[in-house]
Amino acid sequence: MPHPHITSVGTPLFYAVFFAVVLLMIVIDMLTLKKEGVHKVSTKEALLWSIVWVTVSLAFAVWLYFELAGNPQVGPVVAKDKVLAYLTGYVLEKSLAVDNIFVFVLIFSYFKVPAAYQHRVLLYGVLGAIVLRAIMVWLGAVLVSEFEWVLYLFGVFLVYSGIKMMLPEKGEPADFGENPAVKWLTRHIHISKNFDKEKFFTIENGKRVGTPLLLVLIVVELSDVVFAVDSIPAVFAVTTDPFIVLTSNIFAVLGLRAMYFLLANVVEKFTYLKFGLAFVLTFIGVKMLIAGWYHIPTHISLLVVFSALLLSILASWLKQEKQA
């Protein structure tokens, strides 16, 4: 067979350490949020948290390397390959997360969510995304282990997604109010027309009703389902080790909230970033399709992904400078 069966470095100890780190960071994040109360997240605060999340993610990679390299059944060669796969998946997920930010800006703008309330929606949105990604990684791992040809379907889908992303968008901006899930919810749950601070539910005329923030949270969660359909197969193209897929994906998602507040005001200036992301998806899809005949080394994949993103950001900056 062109693709070997899944081999994973994930041991109960590794999974325990990973989930302990994730849980600890989420608790710290939530306690910090509660302590500071309802406020608009500043660029300085978002930058600080972004640095924290990236540092924790890189520290995990260093820990993973030394744990694997010190294991006589694994060794430094496999350890290096696994950590490179983790870093490639992490960079890939971080770059695709920029597309999430584009959509989050549209969602918050459509529902007129005050800036001070946005971070709570994103916090719960990230928690939901973690659960969703974990389930999808597990399903993907089961499918790939049982039906290796599924990798080719993933490859075709990624190439299609990449080409579609390159094409100009048609039609009017999305009307989130017409979303079937939102329509169903508004039919079955009374939604207040007014926000009640950061609450998802409030009391109105003696009855418990949902607030517009509840609708926003649902739309955010639904949008992540769409993005996960792209991102999970993309990481499986880098490695079929479910532990590496899960950890790189989750660590990238955890920093999404801070990343949003850091880039929300400037994301529209990244004119050519979408083309960079489209190229990355297409490249990853092709890598997956030709894996049976030629294996593109992980470090080459990391170099291509990083270079495509860097060039698209640089081209966007040069265009802004020229217009200025």
N, C-alpha and C positions, 0 to 999 in steps of 0.2 A: 504493500500500500504506500502511496506517496507521503502520507502523513503518519507519523508514529502515534501510538496511543498516548494519552495524556499521562505525563509523569509530573508529580507535584512535590515541591519541597515543603509544602505546608504540613506541619506536624501539629498535634494538639497544643504544644507549647507555643509555637509560632502564632497560631490563631489566637491563643489566649493573650499573648503579649500585644498583638495588633489590636484586638478589641478593647483591651484594657487602656491602651494609649488613646484610642478614638473616644472611648467613654469619658476618660479623664479630661480630654481637651474640650469635649462638648459641655461637660459640667462646668469647667472653668469659664467657658464662653457664656453659658447661661447665667452663671452667678455674676459675672462682670456686667452683663446686660441688665440684670435685675438691680444691681447696685447703682448703676448709672441712671436707671429710670428711662422714661420716654424722652428721647432726644434724637436729633438728626445726627447721623454718623458723619464725623468730619473726615476729610481726606487723610489727615494725620493719623487718626485712629484706624482707618481702613488700611493704610500703609503699614502700620505697626502690626496689625493682625495678619496681614498678608505675609510679612516677613516671618512671623511666628509659625504660620502654617507651612510655609516652604521649608523653614529650618527643621521643623518636626518631621516632615516628609523625607528630607535628606538624611536626617539623623537615623531614621528607620532604615534607610538604604544602607548606611554604614554599619549599623548593628546587624542587619541581615547578612551582609557580606562576611563579616568576621565570624558569625555563627556558622555559616555554611562552609567557609574556608577552613574552619577549625574542625569540621566533621570529616573523619577519614573516609566515610562512605560518599561524600560529596566532593570536597577538595576545592582549591582556589579557582581552577578553570571553570567549573560549573557555576561556582559562586559568582564569578565575574559576569558570566553569561546571564544569569538570573537577575543580577542587580542592573545590568544594562537594559534588560527587558523591562524591568520595573521602571527605570528612569524614562525609557522610551514611551511606555504606556502612560506615565505621569505627565510628560510634556504633551503627548497627544491629547489626553483628556483635558488638560489645562487650556490648550488651544481651542478645542471644540467648545469649551465652556464659554468662550467669548460670544459664541452664537446664542447661548442662553441669555447672556446679558442684553443683547439686542432685543430679544423678546420680552425680558423682564421690564425693560424701559418702556416698551409699548404697552404692556399690561398695566403697569402703575400709572401711566399717562392716561390710558383709556378709562380706568376706574377712578382717576383723580385721587390717588392715595397720597396723603400728606407724607413728606419725607421722614417725619419722626416715627411713622408707623411701619415703614417699609422693612426695617431690619427684623421685626418679629415675624413677619410673613416669610421672609427669606430663611430665618432660623428654622422654623417648622417645615418649610419647603425642603431644606437640606436634610433634615431628619427623615422626612418621607423618601427623599431621593436615596438615602443610604439603604433603607429597607428594600426599596425597589431594585437598586443595583445589585444588592446581595442576592435577591431572588433570581434576577435575570442572569447573573454570572453562574449561579448554580444550575439553572436550566440550560444555559449555553454549554457548560461543562459536560452535563449529562448527554446532550445531543451530540456534541463532538466526539465523546468517548464511544457512543453507540453507533453513530452514523458519521463517519469521517467526511463523507461527501458534503455534509452541511457547511464545511469550511468554504467550499466553492460557491455555495449559495450566498454566504456572507460576502465573499469577494465580489460577486456580480452585483450585489446590493450596494456595496460601498462605491464601486465604479459608477453605478447609476446615480447614487446620491451626489458624488463629486461632480459629475457632468451636469446634473440638474442644478447644483449650486452655482455653476459658472454662468448659467443662462440668466438673462434679465428677468426680474420679477414682473408678473402681470397682475392686473386687477387692482382693486382698492385694498387698503390696509385691512387686516383681519378685524372682524366685528366679534369681539369676545362675548358679547351679549347673546350672540346667536349660537354659541357652543351648546350642543345637545345636553351635556352634563349640567351646564349652568341653567338651561331651560328647565330640565327635570327638577333641579334643586329649588328653583324659584316657584315651581308649581306645588312642591310638597312641603317646603319650609318658607314661612313668612320672613322676608328679608327687609330689614329696616332701610330707609333711604339715607340715614345718617350714620356716620362713624361714632363709635363710643370708645374713644382713646384706642388702645391696642386690642380691645376685646373682639373675639369672634362671635360671641353671643351677648345679648343685652336684654333688659326687661323693658317692654314697651306696652303701656296700658295694662299692666299687670300680667303680661304674657311674655314668655321667653322666646325671643326671635333672633335670627341671625343678623349679623352686620355685613355691610359691603366687604369688609375685610375677609369674611369667610368665603365669599365668592372669589376674591382675588387669590386666596390660598389654594382653592380648588383648581383654578386656571393655571396657577404656577405648577402645581403637582402634575396636571395633565400635560403641560408643555414639557416637563422633564421626562415623561414617558416617551414622547416623540424623540427627544434628544438621546435618550438611553438606547433607543433602537439603532442609532448610528454609532454611538460611542462604544458599546459593549462588543459588537462584532469587530470594530477597528482594533481593539486591544487583543482580541483573539487572533488577529493576523500577526501580531507581534510575538505572542506566546500563547500556548494552550494550557499553561499551568494556571489552574483556577486561583491559586493563592496569589500569584503575581498579578493576575487580572483584577482580582478583588481589591488588593491593597493599593495598587496604583490608581484604580478608579475612585475608591473611597477617599483617599488622601487628596486627590484632585478636587473632588466634590466638596470636601470639608472647607476648603478655602474659597468657595464660590461666593459666599455672602460678603466677605471682605473685598474680594475682587470686584464685585458689583459696585460697591460704593467708591472704589478706587477708580473704576473706568467708566461708570455710568455717564458722566458729563463729557467724556472725550471719545467714547466708543464710536460715535458717528464720524469722527475724523479719520478712522482707520478704513479709508476708502477701498483699499486693495486687499484687506485682510481676508475678506470672503473668498477671493480668488486663491489666496494662499491655503486656506482651509480646504477649498475644493480640490486643489492639487494634492494636498496631503491625503484626503480620503481616496482619491483616485489611485495614488501611488500605493497606499496600503491595500486597496482592493486588488490591484495588479499583482502585488507581492504575494497575496493569498492565492491567486489563481495560478501563478507559475511555480508555486512551492514544490509541486511534484517533480518539476524538471530542473529548477534552479532555486537554491535557497539564498536569499539576500541576507547577509550577516546583520545581526541586531545593531551593531555600532554604525553600520551604513544607514540603516533605517532611522536611527536617532539623528544622524547627521543631516539626512534629507529632510526630515520633519522640522528640525530646528532651523535649518537654512531657509526653507520655504516660508516659514513664519517670519523670520528675521527680515528677509528680502521684501515680503509684502508690507511689513510694518515700516521699513525704511522707505519704500516707494510711496506709501501713504504720507509719511512725514515730508518727503521731498515735494509732493504735490501741494501740501498745506503751505510749505514755505514759499513755493512758487506763486500760489494764489495770494499769499500775504504780501 
